[in-house]
Amino acid sequence: MSATTRRRRPGRTARFWTSILLSALLALLAGAPPALADPSAAAAPDQELSRPFAAGDLGYRCFRIPAVVTTRDGTVLAFAEARVADCGDVGDIDLVLRRSEDGGRTWGDVQVLRGRNDTGGFGNPVPVVDSVSGRVSVLFAYNPWTLDEDGDRVRGERTLHTLYSDSDGVNWTPGAYLGSLKLPDWGWIALGPGHGIQLTRQDGLAPGASPRIIVPGDHTNRVTGRSGVQLYYSDDGGRTWAMGAMHEAPAGSAHPGETTVVERVDGSIYLNSRSSANCGTPDHRLAATSSDGGLSFDPGAFAPVPNLPVPPVSASLLRLRATDEGDARNRLLLSAPARPGAEASDRRVLSIRSSYDEGASWDPVGTVIVPLRAGYSDLTELDSGRIGLLYETGINTAHGNIVFTSFTEAELDGAAGDLTFPRTSDGSGNGNHAVVHGGAALGSRGTGSAMTFDGTDDHLRLINCPASLRFGDGDFTVAAWIRYNATTGAHPIMWGYGQGSGARQFWLRAEPASDRVRAAIDTGTAAASVSTTSAYNDNAWHHVVLTRQAGRLSLSVDGATPAAATAPTGDLTPAGAFTIHIGARPDEREHFTGAMDDVRAYDRALTTAEAARVRTGATDIPDEQVRLAFNTIW
């Protein structure tokens, strides 16, 4: 779509003229041309300006799925799912709203838009504002649910609906049942999450007509088993809706979902989606474009987005700068956690990234807003020109509460830094490089190097659940050199997969208070452990080898006769995503204090002779899946 009709984004006009007048006034007062602002002089963005939805409010145990828009009058509307019993996706879920007339600092009372006196699930709100009429439309999904014979909640048929407000979000009117927007063969259907958009560069738009509104969704075809993304559009300010572009990935391949959209300066639509491919790839985002106003997707739609480390999560796009609006460069923002990994537990380090080439690439330099756990988020431009961010966070979890903050572009840039997490190399050839966390640093072992851990937050992770580290029901061996002198606490050496009784896992840790080094495996239905008779906490280097072989679990230190126990058969690897931690328990409440070197894993049981060769540093032993020599951190 060529840019023949241009409308400024809501709030953009106020910001534009305010900046022009302020620059002119400063120039007159100073008697010189105004200089560009120095981002380094700006304060860092606030992590929390307000908390519109707190777990426990009004009897709701959990709030999830934030969406936010700024109305034509400058009011900020924050939407969420209010979950009654717990944070589960299936259950009694209401659709709620709070309004702010002061840029998100304070909020009006909670409005229950849908769900009062209905135990069904109302969710996935996608609000969008018509710039012509000011109408705020919200598309959302609904489903009933039942309990199965085990007492588990089972989601019923999902349907799509609308509601709207012509009073700046004060009063709301039920809209249409959008039955035509779900094809007969579709089972699962969802919207957004997050805000929709209204195009501003539309061809042939009649004077006074509302530009096209775009809302993304996703679905699963219950007949073919294929899943994908669809776009919905409205050409009358949200009064009626139609199906636009549709994409379905082949069954079994990576498919997009939870899509966020933005209009590019050439009039095309850019989509950035969560990928269903969690394991075996660092690319957890898919991207596509539509050059015909959302009626179809361009060739090559939903290709992996490289060099954008994001865990599986819903993200949000927002245009901040546009050259056709008088800016010096284009700039898109993306809010999402920056911690790499394939698990939901990796939803941490919520950050703002930028693209200066309309989504073709994403700058590794960005700004951390929340350094700890945070999940889904949504962006809006406030009437003042500040950037508003509504996001999920919680205590020891990435959700439960929904928090709001805002910041200027100068604040964003003043606190920017490289979001890339450091790594240390895998020498096995499998590319299982470890992510370095905390202040884990290189130390020494003899004439070589080692990795040191402070026992507070230092640890390493092997991420993205590669097939090479999925030990399953087979034999395996892990080995490491360790040195420590702690006399209390538990000090994890390597911990694979899950945690807690009944979770598939294996682990190896030092337990000096019990004077032992201990290891365990759990298949989910049976478990076994084995331990030494010494803690080896003499601050000398010791070589530890854990082996599972033919129904036996053995643990040897420095080549001595191993301690052994009968081990259960069965798969100890989770069916889905997993992480292997080095120097920490998965919940990161236990950390190793000391140093490690030459950490290895093999997908078979090593012989005694092979284990001895590993202890001497041999690197030619077959079936090595990871070898961390700790020569560099990069």
Long-range contacts (C-beta under 8 A, 24 or more apart in sequence): 1-199, 1-201, 1-202, 1-203, 1-266, 1-267, 1-268, 1-291, 1-292, 1-293, 2-201, 2-203, 2-266, 2-267, 3-201, 3-265, 3-266, 3-267, 3-324, 4-201, 4-202, 4-203, 4-204, 5-200, 5-201, 5-202, 5-203, 5-204, 5-205, 5-211, 6-200, 6-201, 6-324, 6-325, 7-131, 7-200, 7-211, 8-200, 8-325, 9-200, 9-319, 9-325, 9-381, 10-70, 10-71, 10-72, 10-129, 10-131, 10-381, 10-383, 11-70, 11-74, 11-381, 11-382, 11-383, 11-384, 11-385, 12-325, 12-381, 12-385, 14-74, 14-383, 14-384, 14-385, 15-381, 15-383, 15-384, 15-385, 16-325, 16-326, 18-384, 18-385, 19-385, 37-410, 39-409, 39-410, 39-411, 39-412, 39-413, 39-414, 39-416, 40-414, 41-410, 41-414, 42-408, 42-410, 42-411, 42-413, 42-414, 42-415, 43-411, 43-414, 44-411, 44-414, 44-415, 45-367, 45-369, 45-405, 45-407, 45-411, 45-412, 45-415, 46-405, 46-406, 46-407, 47-369, 47-370, 47-403, 47-405, 48-403, 48-404, 48-405, 49-104, 49-105, 49-404, 49-405, 49-406, 50-100, 50-104, 50-105, 50-106, 50-107, 50-403, 50-404, 50-405, 51-401, 51-402, 51-403, 51-404, 52-78, 52-80, 52-98, 52-100, 52-104, 52-107, 52-390, 52-402, 52-403, 52-404, 53-78, 53-80, 53-82, 53-96, 53-98, 53-110, 53-401, 53-402, 54-401, 55-394, 55-400, 55-401, 57-110, 58-82, 58-110, 59-84, 60-84, 60-94, 60-96, 61-85, 61-86, 61-87, 62-86, 62-87, 62-399, 62-400, 63-96, 63-392, 63-399, 63-400, 63-401, 63-402, 64-375, 64-376, 64-392, 64-399, 64-400, 64-402, 65-123, 65-124, 65-125, 65-193, 65-314, 65-376, 65-392, 66-193, 66-194, 66-376, 66-377, 66-378, 66-390, 66-391, 66-392, 66-402, 67-125, 67-126, 67-127, 67-192, 67-193, 67-194, 67-195, 67-378, 67-390, 68-127, 68-195, 68-378, 68-379, 68-380, 68-388, 68-390, 68-404, 69-127, 69-128, 69-129, 69-136, 69-195, 69-380, 70-129, 70-380, 70-381, 70-382, 70-383, 70-388, 71-129, 71-134, 71-136, 71-168, 71-169, 72-129, 72-131, 72-134, 72-168, 73-134, 73-168, 74-101, 74-382, 74-383, 74-384, 75-99, 75-100, 75-101, 75-168, 75-169, 76-100, 76-101, 76-103, 76-104, 76-380, 76-382, 76-388, 76-404, 77-127, 77-136, 77-169, 78-104, 78-107, 78-390, 78-402, 78-404, 79-113, 79-125, 79-127, 79-138, 80-125, 80-402, 81-122, 81-123, 81-124, 81-125, 82-110, 82-112, 82-115, 87-397, 87-399, 87-400, 88-153, 89-121, 89-155, 90-121, 90-145, 90-153, 90-154, 90-155, 91-121, 91-145, 91-153, 92-119, 92-120, 92-121, 93-120, 93-121, 93-122, 93-123, 94-122, 95-122, 95-123, 95-125, 95-138, 95-140, 97-169, 97-172, 99-168, 99-169, 99-170, 100-404, 103-382, 103-383, 103-384, 103-386, 103-388, 103-406, 104-382, 104-388, 104-404, 104-405, 104-406, 111-172, 113-138, 113-163, 113-172, 114-140, 114-142, 114-163, 119-145, 120-144, 120-145, 120-156, 121-145, 121-155, 124-190, 124-191, 124-192, 124-193, 125-191, 125-192, 125-193, 126-191, 126-192, 126-193, 126-194, 126-195, 126-196, 126-215, 126-216, 127-195, 127-196, 128-195, 128-196, 128-197, 128-198, 128-213, 128-215, 128-238, 129-198, 130-198, 130-210, 130-213, 130-237, 130-238, 131-198, 131-210, 131-211, 132-208, 132-209, 132-210, 132-211, 132-237, 133-166, 133-210, 133-237, 134-166, 134-168, 135-164, 135-165, 135-166, 135-237, 135-238, 136-164, 136-165, 136-168, 136-169, 137-162, 137-163, 137-164, 137-175, 137-213, 137-234, 137-237, 137-238, 138-162, 138-163, 138-164, 139-178, 139-191, 139-192, 139-196, 139-215, 139-232, 139-241, 140-191, 141-189, 141-190, 141-191, 158-182, 158-187, 158-188, 158-189, 158-190, 159-189, 160-189, 160-191, 160-217, 162-238, 162-241, 164-238, 176-240, 176-241, 178-232, 178-241, 180-242, 180-243, 181-217, 181-232, 181-241, 181-242, 181-243, 182-219, 183-219, 183-221, 185-221, 185-222, 185-223, 185-224, 186-219, 186-220, 186-221, 186-222, 187-219, 187-220, 187-221, 187-222, 188-218, 188-219, 188-220, 188-222, 188-227, 189-217, 189-218, 189-219, 189-220, 190-217, 190-218, 190-219, 190-257, 190-258, 191-215, 191-216, 191-217, 192-216, 192-217, 192-258, 192-259, 192-260, 192-314, 193-258, 193-314, 193-376, 193-378, 194-260, 194-314, 194-316, 194-376, 194-378, 194-379, 195-316, 195-378, 195-379, 195-380, 196-261, 197-261, 197-262, 197-263, 197-269, 199-263, 199-267, 199-269, 199-293, 200-263, 201-263, 201-265, 201-266, 201-267, 201-324, 202-267, 202-293, 203-267, 209-235, 210-234, 210-235, 210-236, 210-237, 210-238, 212-293, 212-294, 213-237, 213-238, 214-244, 214-261, 214-269, 214-294, 215-241, 216-259, 216-260, 216-261, 216-271, 217-259, 218-256, 218-257, 218-258, 218-259, 218-273, 221-248, 224-248, 224-251, 225-251, 225-252, 226-250, 226-251, 226-255, 227-255, 227-257, 227-276, 228-255, 228-256, 228-302, 229-255, 229-256, 229-257, 229-259, 229-271, 229-273, 229-288, 229-302, 231-261, 231-269, 231-290, 231-294, 233-293, 233-294, 233-295, 244-290, 244-293, 244-294, 244-295, 244-296, 245-290, 245-294, 245-295, 245-296, 245-297, 247-288, 247-297, 247-301, 247-302, 249-302, 254-281, 254-286, 254-304, 255-302, 256-286, 256-288, 256-302, 258-313, 258-314, 258-315, 260-314, 260-315, 260-316, 260-317, 260-334, 261-317, 262-317, 262-318, 262-319, 262-332, 262-359, 263-319, 264-289, 264-358, 264-359, 265-322, 265-323, 265-324, 265-330, 265-358, 266-358, 267-291, 267-293, 268-298, 269-293, 269-294, 270-317, 270-332, 270-358, 270-359, 271-302, 272-305, 272-315, 272-317, 272-334, 272-359, 273-302, 274-312, 274-313, 274-314, 274-315, 275-304, 275-312, 277-304, 278-312, 278-342, 278-343, 278-464, 278-465, 278-576, 278-577, 279-342, 279-464, 279-465, 279-466, 279-467, 279-576, 279-577, 279-578, 280-464, 280-465, 280-466, 280-467, 281-464, 282-309, 282-340, 282-463, 282-464, 283-308, 284-309, 284-310, 284-311, 284-312, 284-342, 285-310, 285-315, 287-359, 289-359, 305-362, 307-361, 307-362, 307-364, 308-334, 308-353, 308-362, 309-338, 309-339, 309-340, 309-419, 309-420, 309-421, 310-336, 310-337, 310-338, 310-340, 311-337, 311-339, 311-340, 311-341, 311-342, 311-343, 311-344, 311-346, 311-347, 311-348, 312-342, 312-343, 312-344, 312-346, 312-577, 313-337, 313-344, 313-347, 313-375, 313-376, 314-375, 314-376, 314-377, 315-377, 316-377, 316-378, 316-379, 317-379, 318-379, 318-380, 318-381, 318-387, 320-354, 320-381, 320-387, 320-409, 329-356, 330-356, 330-357, 330-358, 331-355, 331-356, 332-358, 332-359, 333-379, 333-387, 334-362, 335-369, 335-377, 335-378, 335-379, 335-389, 335-391, 336-377, 337-374, 337-375, 337-398, 338-366, 338-368, 338-419, 338-421, 339-421, 340-421, 340-435, 340-463, 340-464, 341-435, 341-461, 341-463, 341-464, 341-579, 342-463, 342-464, 342-465, 342-577, 342-578, 342-579, 343-577, 343-578, 343-579, 344-375, 344-398, 345-398, 345-579, 345-586, 346-463, 346-579, 347-373, 347-374, 347-375, 347-398, 348-372, 348-373, 348-374, 348-398, 349-374, 349-419, 350-374, 350-377, 350-391, 350-393, 351-419, 352-387, 352-389, 352-412, 353-419, 364-418, 364-419, 364-420, 365-416, 365-417, 365-418, 365-419, 366-416, 366-417, 366-419, 367-412, 367-413, 367-415, 367-416, 367-417, 368-415, 368-417, 368-419, 369-405, 369-407, 373-397, 373-398, 374-398, 375-399, 382-406, 387-412, 396-587, 422-633, 422-634, 423-633, 423-634, 424-451, 424-460, 424-628, 424-630, 424-632, 424-633, 424-634, 425-628, 425-629, 425-631, 425-632, 425-634, 426-626, 426-627, 426-628, 427-619, 427-627, 427-628, 427-629, 428-600, 428-624, 428-625, 428-626, 428-627, 430-466, 430-468, 430-625, 430-626, 431-466, 432-462, 432-466, 432-468, 432-469, 432-625, 432-626, 434-460, 434-461, 434-462, 434-582, 434-628, 435-460, 435-461, 435-462, 435-463, 436-460, 436-633, 437-461, 437-584, 440-583, 440-633, 441-633, 442-630, 442-632, 442-633, 443-595, 445-481, 445-483, 445-541, 445-595, 445-597, 448-597, 448-629, 448-631, 449-597, 449-629, 449-630, 449-631, 450-481, 450-483, 450-595, 450-596, 450-597, 450-630, 451-583, 451-595, 451-596, 451-597, 451-628, 451-630, 452-594, 452-595, 453-583, 453-591, 453-592, 453-593, 453-594, 453-595, 453-596, 454-591, 454-593, 455-486, 455-489, 455-491, 455-591, 455-592, 455-593, 455-594, 456-591, 457-588, 457-591, 458-583, 458-591, 458-592, 459-581, 459-582, 459-583, 459-584, 459-588, 459-591, 459-592, 460-581, 460-582, 460-583, 460-628, 461-579, 461-580, 461-581, 461-582, 462-579, 462-580, 462-581, 462-582, 462-626, 463-579, 465-576, 465-577, 465-578, 465-579, 468-603, 468-625, 468-626, 469-496, 469-578, 469-580, 469-601, 469-625, 469-626, 470-573, 470-578, 471-496, 471-506, 471-548, 471-572, 471-573, 471-603, 472-571, 472-572, 472-573, 473-523, 473-569, 473-570, 473-571, 473-572, 474-603, 474-604, 475-547, 475-548, 475-549, 475-550, 475-603, 475-604, 475-605, 476-506, 476-547, 476-548, 476-601, 476-602, 476-603, 476-604, 476-605, 477-545, 477-546, 477-547, 477-548, 477-600, 477-601, 477-602, 477-604, 477-605, 477-606, 477-611, 478-506, 478-508, 478-545, 478-546, 478-599, 478-600, 478-601, 478-602, 479-543, 479-544, 479-545, 479-546, 479-598, 479-599, 479-600, 479-601, 479-606, 479-611, 479-614, 479-615, 480-508, 480-543, 480-544, 480-596, 480-597, 480-598, 480-599, 480-600, 481-541, 481-542, 481-543, 481-544, 481-596, 481-597, 481-598, 481-599, 482-510, 482-536, 482-541, 482-542, 482-544, 482-592, 482-594, 482-595, 482-596, 483-539, 483-540, 483-541, 483-542, 483-594, 483-595, 483-596, 484-510, 484-512, 484-537, 484-539, 484-592, 484-593, 484-594, 484-595, 485-537, 485-538, 485-539, 485-594, 486-510, 486-512, 486-537, 486-593, 486-594, 487-512, 487-513, 487-537, 488-512, 488-513, 489-513, 489-590, 489-593, 490-585, 490-590, 491-590, 491-591, 491-592, 491-593, 491-594, 492-581, 492-583, 492-584, 492-585, 492-590, 492-591, 492-592, 493-544, 493-582, 493-583, 493-592, 493-596, 494-546, 494-580, 494-581, 494-582, 494-599, 494-601, 495-580, 495-581, 495-582, 495-584, 495-585, 495-586, 496-572, 496-573, 496-578, 496-580, 496-581, 497-572, 497-573, 497-574, 497-578, 497-579, 497-580, 498-522, 498-574, 498-578, 498-586, 499-585, 499-586, 499-587, 501-527, 503-574, 504-571, 504-572, 504-573, 504-574, 505-572, 506-546, 506-548, 506-572, 507-585, 508-544, 508-546, 508-555, 509-585, 509-590, 509-592, 510-535, 510-536, 510-537, 510-592, 511-535, 512-537, 517-544, 517-555, 517-557, 518-555, 519-546, 519-553, 519-555, 520-553, 521-548, 521-553, 521-567, 521-568, 521-572, 522-572, 523-568, 523-569, 523-570, 523-571, 523-572, 524-570, 524-571, 524-572, 525-568, 525-570, 526-568, 526-570, 527-568, 528-553, 528-565, 528-566, 528-567, 528-568, 529-553, 529-565, 530-554, 530-555, 530-563, 530-564, 530-565, 531-555, 531-563, 532-557, 532-563, 533-563, 539-594, 541-597, 543-614, 543-615, 545-606, 545-611, 545-614, 545-615, 547-605, 547-606, 547-611, 548-605, 549-605, 550-605, 556-611, 558-615, 559-608, 559-611, 559-612, 559-615, 582-628, 596-630, 597-629, 597-630, 598-627, 598-628, 598-629, 598-630, 599-626, 599-627, 599-628, 599-630, 600-624, 600-626, 600-627, 600-628, 601-625, 601-626
